[in-house]
């Protein structure tokens, strides 16, 4: 069942979103060659807890960390550890904060030092795909409009979108109905209504769309070893249109 949020609940989610956005910014500022993903995770956990919130991911289905730190061919769910970032890497940071009973969720892919033009274009196209999806979040339309908009931007650029992982509704639970595919999967999906809050999150591969999960049981990677980029925000549909809640 899709749960519509009241204006007051959306304001609570805006607070949770601000904490997540601040955390993402702090982690992004710390990204450089030589830092470990565990150090980035510590920065995120410290800030979320300092704000009086809880990391949404920590302990979720047994996940052991505050952030997903997914490097190069890793799409999502990369577990932070002793891996050291090096010049030319790209890293996707996915995180969330729970505040006053509501979750937020956001992701962004960052350059580590100097990256290739191809990697930079992949990151840019993924963000543009998110913006297209957000702009298609229009009351009275259907969910498939978001999916189609994301897919068109990614595939028109020559990239592919991941099928096994999708966006989702969000609120009192981190993952709520509906699922938000980044591709058209048949049917129009539910009608979009004011009060819906979605985590819209394109995951775009430089190469083919196929994926697999590593032996840690969490980290999802591209099957062909190509780079992957991730961009996500928590977005509410209001009387004035879609509004990003994971913003500072």
N, C-alpha and C positions, 0 to 999 in steps of 0.2 A: 504493500500500500504506500502510495506517495503521500508524504506528510507536508502540508503547506504550513509555512511559518508566518506568525503575526509580525506586525511592525516591531513590537517590543522584542520578540525573539530574534529578529534580524539584527537589531541593535546589539544584542548580546553576542551574536555571531560576528558582528563587525569588530567587537572588542577582541574576541578570540582570533579573528583574522589579522588584526593589527599586530598582535603579539607574534603570530607566525611570520608576518611580513618583516617585522623588525629582526626576528631571529634569522630569517633567510638573508637579510642584508648583512648582518654581522658575520655570518658564515661566509658569505661571498667576499667580504672584505678581507677575510683571513686566507682565502685560497691563493696559494703560491707554490712554486716548486719547492720541495723539501718538507712540506707539512704532511702529517699523516691524517688519514680519514678519522682516526680516533680522536685526534685533537679537535677536528671540526665538530665531531659529535659532542665533545665536552663543552664547547662554546655554545652550542644550541641548547643543551640541557640546562646549563647554568642560566641562560637568559630566560628561557621559558619559566623555570621555577622562580627566578627572581621577580617575575611579573605576577606571581601568584597563580600560575596556570600549571597544567600537567602536560608532558609530551604525549600526544595522541598515539604515537606509534609504539612507544616503549611498553612491552608486554602484550601488545595486541596480537592475538593468536600465537603468542610465544615469541614475537619478534624481540631481539635482545638490545635494541638501541633506540636513540631518539630520532635519528635521521636515516634515510636511505642515501648512501653515497655510492653512486653508480658511475664507473669510469669507462670511457671509450665505448667498447662493444656491449657493456652492461646497460640494460634498458632501465630496470627498476630493481629495488629491494637489495641493493648492494650493502652488505653489512660492514660498518666501520671497523677498522682494525689498525694494524701496524703498516699497512701499505702506504708508501710515500709517493706523493704526487710529483710528477716530473714535467718539465717543459714540453709543451705540445699536447698534453692530455686535455680531454674535456671531461667534466664531471657534473653529473646531475644530482642536485640536492633536493630531496623530497622530504617534507616535514609537516607536522601539524601540532596545534595546541588546543587543549580542552580548557575552557574557562566558563565559569558559571553554568556548567552543565552542557555546553555546546562546543562542538569541534570546528576546527578550521583545517585546511589542507592546501598546500601550495608546493610548487616545484619549479626549478629553473636550472638550465644547463650553463655552466661557466667555463670559460677558457682558463687554462693553466699556462701562464706565460704566453709565448707566441705560438699560435695554432695555424694550421693550414687554411688557405682560402676556402677549401671545400668544407672543412669542419665549421668554419664561421658561417658559411651559407646555410648549412644544415641547421645550426642553432637559430639563425634568423628566420628561416622558413617555418620552423616549429613554432616560434612565437607568433608569426603571421597566421599560422593555422589556428592557433588558439583564438586570436582576435576575430578571425572569420567565424569560428564557432560561437564565440560570445555574441557577436553581432546578429547571429541567427537565432539567438535565444529571445524569441518574440512571442508575446502572449497571443494565443489563438492559433499559432502554428503548431507543428508537431515536432517531436524529438528528433526525427530523422533529418530535419533541416539542419540541426547542429552537426550531426554526423556527416552529412553530405558536404557541408561547408569546409569542415576540417579536412576531409579526404581530398577534396578538389585542390586545395592549396598545396598539400603535400605531394600529391601525385602529378600535378601540373609542373612541379619543380623537378620531377624525375625521381622522387623518393617514394618510400612505401610506409604504410601505417600498420602498426602492430594490431593483430586481431585478438590475441588471447587476453589482453589487458584493456580495460575500458575505464572511463570516468564513471561518476556515480552521484547519487543524491547524498546529502550530508546534513547533519543537524545534531540531535542528541546522540546519535550513533555516527561513528566515523564513516561507515558505509551504509547508505540507505537506498531504497528504490527511488528513481529508476536507474538502471545501468545506462551509461552514455557512451556508446561505441564511437570510435573515430572513423567509422566506415559505414556505408549503407548496407544493412544486413537483411533487408526485406521488411516490408510493412512500414507504416509511418510512425509507429510508436505513440505514446500518450500525448495528449494535447498539452501544450505549455501554458501554465497559468501563473498569475501573480501569486507570490508566496513560495514558489518553488526555489530551492537552493541547490545548485549543482556544483560539483567539482569537475570542471571541464579540463581535460588533460591530454592533449595530443602526445603520443609517443611515436616518433618518426625515425625510421632507419635510412641510412645512406644507401644501403643495398636492398636485399630481399626482406620480405615481411616475416619469414619464419624465425621462430625462437626456440630456445630450450632453457631448462632450469639447471643450474649447476648443482654439484653434489652437496652443497650446504643446505639445499632445500628451499632457498630463498631467492638467490640472485638469478634474474632472468636476463639472458644474453641473446644477441643476434646469432642465428645459426651459421651465417656465412662470415662472421667475424667483423662485419662492417660497423661503423660508428652508429650510435643512436643518441637522440636528443629528446628531452622531456620538458614540457612547459605546462604549468597548471596554476589555476586560481580557483578560489571558492567564489561563486557568482550567484547573486540573488536576483530574481525577476521581480521588479517593483512596478508601481504605476508609472514610473518614469523610465522604464526599460531596465536592461540588465545593469547591475552594479557590482563591481569587484569588491568583495569584503576583505580579501587578503591584501590590503593596501595600507600604507602608512599615511 
